[in-house]
């Protein structure tokens, strides 16, 4: 253990209660994508109190921020997420992500100049379907950063997991209203269009890869049973192992929705909800540092078969960052089983003692990993050479 790592852990120890309070406060006030007004301010304020200079509303995103400390040549970015899910709140644990990022930043800020680090904590809105990191990447927020990292809560600890490329979109069908009993022949049924489309998608599933995913919900099905629905809509996701496979699958799915319009005489609009998320390309060397540091804190990484990892793959806009700069996105366990991500029971697990420990461990492990990057000559040289 280096003296820098001892000092970093001491910094997190000193603010442990504040980090847990931050996590629980965000959890108690869930905010949806691009609406994270309070959460973004709370995380930014926590960083400002630890010496960071903070710019709010960056990249034309009101709930995005960039907080910076230090001026060393090696530039490390730590991503904070804080958006919640509809109805089930922080059932993906972004409250833990945000607090752990703030803790890692606080640990590194007073050490940064002596270590030769610049530390940037990026407040990244709308991971749940809005692509906040992609927009920030395209608009320059990650420029000059040599390595990026974050931790994501999960039932178990994993250094990395496959992440699927994904398109998220809304579909709208436009028909014609009529009395469903007296004048049904004068109606054009937009609800039937959705039914035909979902039936076609169901049949398509026979002929796609085991790693492909197609799923969605009806967001508007009509107004009353005695009115032929004139306007209906749905919210759908299409996933594949990588952007190349997704580019082949997406048109096949679109044709299913076009079939609904063709069969019923409706017109149709498909509107993307966000930029396309890519597959993840985690940096293996940085991931090994993270694993060693997490294990030094007492965390354990079970041996999970590759086929199980593939079967449980999700998607994240951090994946797009990973294709641009060396990145890790480890999963930090909160001992929640049988509850898993995107269940109400998982949301409840994200403010337990195990979750609080994950917040602390994630902060320390990321800080220690950043220290490893700057103190290991070969890695530092590689990262510096990759970004001019």
C-alpha positions in Angstrom: 0.0 0.0 0.0 1.5 3.3 -1.1 1.3 6.4 1.1 -0.9 8.0 -1.6 -3.4 5.1 -1.3 -3.4 5.5 2.5 -4.1 9.2 2.2 -6.8 8.6 -0.4 -8.6 6.1 1.9 -8.3 8.5 4.8 -10.0 11.2 2.7 -13.0 8.8 2.0 -13.1 7.7 5.7 -13.4 11.3 6.7 -16.5 11.9 4.6 -18.1 8.5 4.8 -21.2 9.8 6.5 -21.6 12.6 4.0 -21.3 10.2 1.1 -23.9 7.8 2.5 -26.2 10.8 3.2 -25.7 11.9 -0.5 -26.6 8.4 -1.7 -29.7 8.2 0.4 -30.8 11.7 -0.4 -30.6 11.0 -4.2 -32.4 7.7 -3.6 -35.2 9.4 -1.7 -35.8 12.0 -4.5 -35.7 10.0 -7.8 -35.5 12.1 -10.9 -36.0 10.9 -14.5 -33.6 11.4 -17.4 -32.7 15.0 -18.1 -34.8 16.1 -15.0 -32.1 15.4 -12.4 -32.1 19.0 -11.1 -31.6 18.3 -7.4 -29.4 15.3 -7.8 -26.9 17.0 -10.1 -26.7 20.0 -7.8 -26.2 17.8 -4.7 -23.3 15.9 -6.3 -21.8 19.1 -7.7 -22.0 20.8 -4.2 -20.3 17.8 -2.6 -17.4 18.1 -5.0 -17.2 21.9 -4.7 -16.9 21.5 -0.9 -13.8 19.3 -1.5 -12.0 21.9 -3.6 -13.3 21.2 -7.2 -14.1 23.9 -9.6 -17.5 23.1 -11.0 -19.2 24.1 -14.3 -22.9 23.4 -14.4 -25.1 22.9 -17.4 -22.2 21.9 -19.7 -22.7 20.6 -23.3 -26.1 22.3 -23.5 -27.5 19.8 -20.9 -28.9 21.6 -17.9 -28.3 18.7 -15.5 -24.8 17.9 -16.7 -21.6 19.2 -15.0 -17.9 19.0 -15.1 -15.9 19.3 -11.8 -12.1 19.5 -12.0 -9.2 19.4 -9.5 -5.5 19.2 -10.0 -3.4 20.1 -13.0 -1.1 17.1 -13.6 -0.4 15.6 -17.0 -2.4 12.4 -16.6 -6.1 13.2 -16.8 -8.6 10.7 -15.2 -12.3 11.1 -15.6 -14.8 9.6 -13.1 -18.5 9.4 -14.2 -21.4 10.1 -11.9 -24.9 9.0 -12.9 -28.0 10.0 -11.0 -31.1 9.5 -13.1 -33.8 7.1 -11.9 -36.4 4.8 -13.6 -40.1 5.5 -14.0 -42.2 4.1 -11.2 -39.5 2.1 -9.5 -37.0 4.9 -8.7 -33.4 4.0 -8.1 -33.8 0.4 -9.0 -30.5 0.5 -10.9 -28.6 2.1 -8.0 -27.5 5.3 -9.6 -27.5 6.9 -6.2 -24.6 4.6 -5.4 -22.8 5.5 -8.6 -23.1 9.2 -7.9 -21.9 9.0 -4.3 -19.0 6.7 -5.1 -17.9 9.1 -7.9 -18.0 12.0 -5.5 -16.1 10.0 -3.0 -13.4 9.0 -5.5 -13.0 12.6 -6.6 -12.8 13.8 -3.0 -10.1 11.2 -2.3 -7.9 12.3 -5.2 -8.4 16.1 -5.2 -5.9 16.9 -2.4 -3.3 14.5 -3.8 -3.7 15.3 -7.5 -0.9 17.8 -8.0 1.7 15.8 -6.1 0.7 12.7 -8.0 0.7 14.4 -11.4 -3.0 14.0 -11.9 -5.9 16.0 -13.2 -9.1 14.7 -11.9 -12.5 15.4 -13.5 -15.8 14.2 -12.2 -18.4 14.3 -14.9 -22.0 14.6 -14.0 -23.7 12.6 -16.7 -27.5 12.7 -17.0 -29.9 10.4 -18.7 -28.1 7.0 -18.8 -31.5 5.4 -18.7 -32.4 5.9 -22.4 -31.2 9.4 -23.0 -27.5 8.9 -23.9 -26.2 11.7 -21.8 -22.6 10.5 -22.0 -22.8 10.2 -25.7 -24.0 13.8 -26.1 -21.2 14.9 -23.7 -18.6 12.9 -25.6 -19.7 14.4 -28.9 -19.7 17.9 -27.4 -16.2 17.7 -26.0 -16.7 17.0 -22.3 -14.3 14.0 -22.4 -11.6 15.8 -24.5 -8.1 15.4 -23.0 -9.2 12.7 -20.6 -6.8 9.7 -20.7 -8.9 7.2 -18.8 -12.5 7.0 -17.6 -14.1 5.0 -14.9 -17.3 4.4 -12.8 -18.8 1.7 -10.7 -22.3 0.3 -11.1 -24.2 -1.6 -8.4 -25.3 -5.2 -9.1 -26.1 -8.3 -7.1 -22.4 -9.4 -7.4 -19.0 -8.0 -8.0 -17.7 -8.2 -11.6 -14.7 -6.5 -13.2 -16.6 -6.3 -16.5 -19.6 -7.6 -18.3 -20.6 -7.6 -21.9 -22.8 -4.6 -22.8 -25.2 -4.7 -25.7 -25.5 -2.1 -28.4 -29.1 -0.6 -28.2 -31.5 1.6 -30.1 -34.4 3.1 -28.1 -37.3 4.6 -30.0 -40.9 5.7 -29.8 -43.4 4.5 -32.5 -46.6 6.5 -33.2 -49.5 5.2 -35.3 -52.1 7.6 -36.7 -55.5 6.3 -37.6 -59.1 7.6 -37.6 -61.6 7.7 -34.8 -65.1 6.4 -35.1 -67.9 4.9 -33.0 -66.7 1.3 -32.5 -70.2 -0.2 -32.6 -72.3 2.1 -34.8 -69.7 3.1 -37.4 -66.7 0.8 -37.1 -66.2 0.7 -40.9 -65.4 4.4 -40.8 -62.5 3.9 -38.4 -58.8 3.2 -38.9 -57.6 1.3 -35.9 -54.2 2.5 -34.6 -54.4 0.0 -31.8 -54.6 -2.8 -34.3 -51.4 -1.5 -36.0 -49.6 -2.0 -32.7 -51.0 -5.4 -32.3 -49.9 -6.4 -35.8 -46.4 -5.0 -35.2 -45.9 -6.8 -31.9 -47.1 -10.0 -33.4 -44.6 -9.6 -36.2 -41.8 -8.9 -33.7 -42.8 -12.0 -31.8 -42.5 -14.1 -34.9 -39.2 -12.4 -35.8 -37.7 -13.6 -32.5 -37.6 -17.1 -33.9 -35.0 -16.0 -36.4 -32.6 -13.7 -34.5 -29.5 -14.4 -32.5 -29.7 -15.6 -28.9 -27.9 -12.4 -27.9 -30.4 -10.1 -29.7 -33.2 -8.5 -27.7 -36.4 -6.8 -28.7 -38.7 -5.5 -26.0 -41.1 -2.6 -25.3 -44.3 -1.3 -23.9 -47.5 0.3 -25.2 -47.6 3.9 -24.0 -51.0 4.8 -25.4 -53.5 2.2 -26.5 -56.6 4.4 -27.0 -59.0 6.5 -25.1 -62.2 4.4 -24.6 -63.4 0.9 -25.8 -66.3 2.4 -27.8 -64.0 4.7 -29.8 -61.8 3.2 -32.6 -58.3 4.3 -31.5 -57.0 7.1 -33.7 -53.7 7.6 -32.0 -51.5 4.9 -30.3 -47.8 4.8 -29.4 -45.2 2.5 -28.0 -41.7 2.6 -26.5 -39.3 0.0 -27.7 -35.7 -1.2 -27.4 -33.6 -3.3 -29.9 -30.3 -4.7 -28.7 -27.5 -6.7 -30.2 -23.9 -7.7 -29.3 -22.4 -4.8 -31.2 -23.3 -1.9 -33.4 -22.6 -3.9 -36.6 -25.1 -6.6 -35.6 -27.6 -4.0 -34.4 -27.3 -2.2 -37.8 -28.5 -5.5 -39.4 -31.3 -6.2 -36.9 -32.8 -2.7 -36.6 -34.2 -2.5 -40.2 -35.8 -6.0 -39.7 -37.6 -4.7 -36.6 -38.6 -1.5 -38.3 -40.3 -3.5 -41.0 -42.4 -5.2 -38.3 -43.7 -1.8 -37.3 -44.2 -0.8 -41.0 -46.3 -4.0 -41.4 -48.7 -2.7 -38.7 -49.2 0.5 -40.6 -49.6 -1.3 -43.9 -52.1 -3.8 -42.6 -54.4 -1.3 -41.0 -54.0 1.8 -43.3 -52.5 3.9 -40.5 -49.6 6.2 -40.9 -46.5 5.8 -38.7 -43.6 7.7 -37.2 -40.6 6.3 -35.5 -38.7 8.7 -33.3 -35.3 7.8 -31.7 -35.2 8.6 -28.0 -31.4 8.9 -27.9 -28.2 8.2 -29.9 -27.4 4.6 -30.4 -25.5 3.0 -27.5 -22.5 0.8 -28.6 -21.0 -2.3 -27.2 -18.5 -2.0 -24.3 -14.7 -2.4 -24.8 -13.4 -2.3 -21.3 -9.6 -1.7 -20.8 -8.3 -5.0 -19.4 -5.2 -3.6 -17.8 -7.1 -0.9 -15.9 -9.7 -3.5 -14.9 -7.0 -5.7 -13.3 -5.9 -2.7 -11.2 -9.5 -2.2 -10.1 -9.9 -5.8 -9.2 -6.8 -5.9 -7.1 -7.8 -2.8 -5.3 -11.4 -4.0 -4.7 -10.0 -7.3 -3.4 -7.7 -5.5 -1.1 -10.8 -3.9 0.4 -12.3 -7.4 1.0 -14.5 -7.7 -2.1 -14.7 -11.0 -3.9 -15.3 -11.7 -7.6 -17.2 -14.9 -8.2 -16.3 -17.0 -11.3 -19.3 -16.3 -13.6 -19.4 -18.4 -16.8 -19.2 -16.4 -20.0 -22.5 -17.8 -21.2 -24.2 -16.5 -18.0 -22.6 -13.1 -18.5 -23.7 -13.0 -22.1 -27.3 -13.9 -21.0 -27.4 -11.2 -18.4 -25.9 -8.4 -20.5 -27.5 -4.9 -20.3 -26.6 -1.6 -22.1 -25.0 1.7 -21.1 -23.9 4.9 -22.7 -20.5 4.4 -20.9 -19.9 1.9 -23.7 -19.6 4.7 -26.2 -17.0 6.3 -24.0 -15.1 3.0 -23.9 -14.7 3.1 -27.7 -13.2 6.5 -27.6 -10.8 6.3 -24.5 -9.6 3.6 -22.2 -12.5 2.9 -19.8 -13.7 0.6 -17.1 -17.2 0.0 -15.9 -17.0 -2.6 -13.1 -20.1 -3.9 -11.3 -20.0 -3.6 -7.5 -22.1 -6.1 -5.5 -24.7 -5.1 -2.9 -25.6 -8.6 -1.9 -29.2 -8.2 -3.2 -30.1 -11.6 -4.5 -32.7 -12.7 -5.3 -33.4 -9.1 -6.2 -31.8 -7.9 -9.4 -31.5 -4.6 -11.2 -34.7 -2.9 -12.3 -36.8 -4.5 -9.7 -38.4 -2.6 -6.8 -36.7 -5.0 -4.4 -33.3 -3.9 -5.9 -34.2 -0.2 -5.3 -34.8 -1.1 -1.6 -31.5 -2.9 -1.5 -29.7 0.3 -2.7 -29.9 2.0 0.7 -29.0 -1.0 2.9 -25.7 -1.4 4.9 -24.3 -3.5 2.0 -25.1 -0.7 -0.5 -23.5 1.9 1.8 -20.4 -0.3 2.0 -20.4 -0.6 -1.8 -20.4 3.2 -2.0 -17.4 3.4 0.2 -15.5 0.6 -1.5 -16.3 1.9 -4.9 -14.9 5.3 -4.1 -11.7 3.9 -2.6 -11.2 1.3 -5.3 -11.5 3.9 -8.1 -9.2 6.4 -6.3 -6.6 3.6 -5.8 -7.0 2.6 -9.4 -6.3 6.2 -10.5 -3.2 6.2 -8.3 -2.0 3.0 -9.9 -2.4 4.5 -13.3 -0.2 7.4 -12.5 2.4 5.4 -10.5 2.8 2.6 -13.0 5.2 3.9 -15.6 4.2 1.6 -18.5 0.5 2.3 -18.0 1.0 6.1 -17.6 3.1 6.2 -20.8 0.5 4.2 -22.7 -2.4 6.5 -21.6 -0.5 9.7 -22.2 0.6 8.5 -25.7 -3.0 7.7 -26.7 -4.4 11.2 -26.2 -2.5 14.2 -27.6 
